[in-house]
Amino acid sequence: MYEYITKLLPKGITRSYHELLRYNDVRIDSDRFTGFLLLFGIGAAFALAFDSMVLLSLPGELFFPIFVASFAAVQAIAYVWLSLAADAKARFVESILPDALRLMAMNLRAGMTADRAMLLAAKPEFGVLERELSKAGKQILAGKEVRYALLEIPKRIRSETLERTVHLITEGIESGGELSELLEQAAEDIQHTRLIQGEIQAHVSMYAIFIFMAAGVGAPLLLGISTYIVEVLGRQFARFPASVGNPLPIAQGSIAVSPDFLMAFAVASLSLTALFAGLIIGIIRKGNAREGMRYLLPLLILSLAVFFGVRWFVAGAFSF
């Protein structure tokens, strides 16, 4: 049943989930997973929208917007979770890749064959890479060419560094280069690149902190004070009857913006600000916007807490 539902989706979406499941070593049929996720999202969105209508006594015309927003949130959470898990796996592989390459190079210099060098380099502390090296070594032992066995590894690990390294090694093998020297040089290049990336991240950390503070403290602080002032002015203007002369140099009447609209606008604005701030922080710190999604929830909680805390403090301080 799930496979038929998946056929209704664009092929780009199904292809993306297929790749994410492969990167995360999830041994589930991608069509069944995508179809189940679609049905689960519809059911969860309907339940959230219905509960919102009943518990919060919201008007009926808000049912469809809440349903669409809830469905999009469920799909986004699933996709981001799989994507972040794949990126975490890639970062771990990149951190231990130089050690694995040096160990393979030492084995080759000791006179071992390529398959034997890979099998002995597959240490348990290498985790995911240990399984990939063991698999590649067994394929070479079974008669598969070294370059084709190596090219299978990046298909299960989403790492540009690993992919470039494997392609560099295979090109060196084709050109007749010494494999042990290629592995040693590749390990040094990866380690040097990681050191440069660490220095760059140290220099740009101040920008990330500034964006975090602006989105988590500055924006909610200003919105909390401004929305409270508008509400107070609206209540004060409503007390002046239109028939009484106004000695003050201000226009009589009432503010057309309702307090409920102001609160909804402020919460929506803070949510969008937290989202884009998190994406920008991810780009600055890791060079990947997906990494910024892990900052979304802390930013949103902090900004909402500051917003409502400022409103509570201002209301208590100026209530007379």
N, C-alpha and C positions, 0 to 999 in steps of 0.2 A: 504493500500500500504506500509506504513512504517513497519508494522509487518513482511511482507515478506522480506524486506531488512534487518531487524534485524536478521533474521535466517541465513544470510550469515556470520555474525560475530561470533567469538568464544564465547562460553557460559560464559567464565570468564569475558569478557568485559560487556556483558549484565547483568550478576549478580552484577558486581561492580556498574553499573549505577542504578540498581534496589535498592541496599542498600543505595546509596547516596541520591536518591530521597526520600526514606523512612526516612532517618535521617533528611532531610531538610523539611519534611512535605509537599512535593510537590505532590499534588494529580493528577498526570498525569500517564497514562499507561507507564511503563518503556520501553516497546517494541516500542511504537510510538515515545517516546522521543529519544531513541537511533537511530532509523531509520531516524528521522528528522535531528538529529545532524550529521549523516553521510552524508546525501544529502546536508545539508547546508555547511558542511566542503568542500565537493567536489566543490560546486558552488563558494564559497568564494575563495578557492585555485586557481581555474581556472581564476577567475576575477583578483586576485592579480598577477598571473603569466602573464596573457595577458597584463595587464596595465604596468607591469615592462618591458615587451618586447617593448611596444610602447613608453612609456614615457622616458625610460632610454636608448633606442636603444641597447639593449643587444643582443648578438648572439642567434640564435635559439636553439642551443644545451643546453642553460641554462634553457629552459622552463620547462622541466621535473623536474630538481632538485628544482627549485623555487616552482613548483606545489606541490611536495612532502613535502618540508619544510613548506609551507603555510598550507597544510592540517594537518600536524602533530601539528603545532602551534595552529590551531583552536581547535583541539581535546584536546590538552593539557590545553589550557586556560579554556575550559568548565569543564574538569575533576578537575583541580586544584581549580577553583572557587567553585564548589560544595563541594569538600573536605574541603576547608578552612571554608566554611560556616557551615559544620557539626562539625568541630573542635571548631569553635567559640561558637556554641550552647552547646557543651559538656563542654567547660570551664565555661560558665555562670552557667550551672547546678551544676558543681562541686563547684563553689564559694558559692552558696546559699544552697547546700545540707545539711551542718551541721545544719543550722538554721531550715530547714524543718524537719529534724530528731528530733531535740530537741522539736520542737512544737508538733510533733506527740507523743513523749514520755510524754510530759506534759498532753496531752489530754487523753492518756491511763491511766496515774496515777489518773486523775480526775474521772475515772470510765467509760469512753466511750468505746464503742466497736471499733474494728479495722477499720471497714468501716467508722464509724462516725469520728474517730480520723483523718483519711486521708482526708475526705471531709472538715473538719474544718481547717486542716493544709494547705489546698490548698489556699494560699493567692495570690491576684493578682500580688503582687510584685515579686512572684516567676516565673512569666512568663511561660516558657515552662514546667517547673516542676509542675506548678499549674494545667495545663491541664492534665498532666500524672497522678497526684495524684487524681484529680477528676474522671478521667476515671477508675482508679483502685478501688477507693472507690465505684463507682456505680456498677462495676462488682462484688465486694464483697457483696454489698447490694442485687444484683440480685441472689446470691446463689453461686458464684464462690469462690473457696478456696482462702485464703489470699496469699499463696505461689505462686499459679498460676497467680493471678492478679498482684503480684509484679514482677514476672519474665517477664511480658509483657513490663514493662517500659524500660529496657535496649535495647530492640529490636528497639526502635525508637530514642534512644539517643546513639551516639557512644562515650561512656565514660567507660574506664576500671575501674575507681574508682567507678562509679555508679553500674557497673555490679558486682564488687567484694562485694560492700556493700549489694546489693540485695541478692546475693547468701549467704552471711554471715547471713543475717536476716532470710532467708528461712530455712537454716540449723538449726538456733537456734529455730525456731518455731517447726520444726520436732522433735528436741531433747527435747522439752518441756521447753525451757528457758523462762524467763520473757521478753516479747517483749519490754516493756518500757526500761528496763536496756540495752537490746541489741541495741536499737536505740540510747540511750545516749552514750554508749561506742563507737558505730560506728561514731557518730558525733565527739567525742573527737579524735578518730584515724585519721579521715579525716583532721581535723583542724591541728593536730600535723604534719601530712605528708605535708600539704601545707606550714607550717612554715619551715620545713626542706628544701623543694624544693626552697623556697624563699631565704634561706641562701646559698644554692648551686648556684643558679643563680647569686647572688651577688658576689660570689667568682670567677665565670667563666666569668663574664661580660668583664673583661680585655682581655681575649682570643678572644671573639667575636669582640671587638673593633679593636684589632690588625688585625684580618682577614679582617674586613671591610676596614680598611685603606690600607692594602696590596693590596687587589683586586681593590679598588676604586681609589687609588692614586698612590701607588708604582708601580704596573705593568704598568698602562698606561703612567706614567712618563718615565719609562725606554724604553718602546716601542716607545713612541713619539720621544725621542731623537735618538734612534738607527735607526729607519726607516728614519728619516731626514738625518742622517749622511750617510747612505747607498745611498740615492738618490743623495746627493751632490757628493759623491765619484764617483758614476756612471756617472754623468754629467762631472766631471773633467777628468776622465779616457778617456771618449769618445772624448775629445778635443785633446789628444795627437795622432798625426799621427804615424802609425807604422813604417814609413820610417825614422823618425827623431830619432837620438840617444837619449837615456834617461839617463841623468846624475844622476838621483835619484835612490836610492836602492829599487825601487818598480817595480813590474811587469807591463808591458804595456798590454793594452787590455781594455775590458769593462766588467762590472758586468752583469752576465747573468740574474739576478733576475730583473724583471721589477717593476717599482713603483706601478703599479696597483695590482700586485700580493702581494707586501709588504703591501699595504693598506688592501686588502682583508684578508690576513693572520692575520694582527694586529686586525682587527675588530672581526674576528672569534675567535681569541685567547682570547680577552677581554670578549666576550660574554660567552664563555665556563668557563672562570675564574669566572665571576660574577655568573653563574649558580651554580657551585660547591661551591663557597664561601657562597652563600646564603643557600645552603643545609646544609653545615657544621655549619653555625651560628644557623640555626633552630635546629639542633641536640644539640648544646651546650646550647642554651637558653631554649628550650622547650622540648628537648628530642624527637623531631619528625622532620624528614626531610621535611615533607610537610609544616611546619611552615616557613621554610626558603624561600619558594617561594614568600612570601610577600616582601622579601629583594631583589629579582632579579631585578625588574624594577629600584629602586633607585640606586642599584649598577651599573647597565648597563648605566644609564644616567650619573652618576658621572664619571665612567671610560672613557666613550666616550668623555665627555666634557673635562676631564683632558688631554686625548690623543690629541685631535685636538687643545686644547688650548696650550699645550706644543709645538706642531709643529708650530703653528702660532707665538708663542713668540720666539722660536729659529730661525725661518726664518726671523723675523723682527730684531732680535738682531745681527745676523751674515750676514745680506745681505750687501755686500759692493762690 
